[in-house]
């Protein structure tokens, strides 16, 4: 492991020694410093932007789910304006019953 790090260090050093003329230019150096600062050290860094995008996508998925549920509830509400549908809904979903009637609930495992 130690030899790997030494070899890596020498390769990085050679890379920068071959391209040292680039970093002597003050404009290029300023560009790299500004880019590094804006990506990693600024208040709104790249990691913050990524986490916000993930949060935004989760919220958008939740909005789509809520809209689908709202559509289903509105559809059910429109159907409940009819008396026969109201009775059917009460029997199926709220387990209402008529007098002298027994209800058996069957659950599957």
Secondary structure, DSSP 4 states (H G I P E B T S, - for coil): -HHHHHHHHHHHHHHHHHTHHHHHSHHHHHHHHHHHIIIIISSS-HHHHHHHHHHHHHHHHHHHHHHHHHHHHHHHHHHTTSHHHHHHHHHHHS----TT---------
